[in-house]
Amino acid sequence: MLSNSPNKRGFLLIDGFRGHFISDDLEKEIKQFKFDICKTKYLQPMDLAVNRSLKKFYGQKWEDYISSSTKTFNKSWKYQGSI
């Protein structure tokens, strides 16, 4: 639960993804709970902490699938042949 204690503050870091849009009303609500909001297009913590690992994992799965497949793909990785 969020605390409205004057001695505690929070920090909300939002990257430039347009889905992370915060309305003015929501921003006021967040600030009532003593959160500082930093909107940036340069720091992308989810890309570093989460997405990189997922992309690496699924990228390897894709590479394994492609290398073991008898199907042929074009340069855009679209399947060539009948389904």
Buried (B, 14 or more C-beta within 10 A) or exposed (E): EEEEEEEEEEEBBBBEEEEEEBEEEEBEEBEEBBBEBEBEEEBBEEEEEEEEEEEEEEEEEEEEEEEEEEEEEEEEEEEEEEE
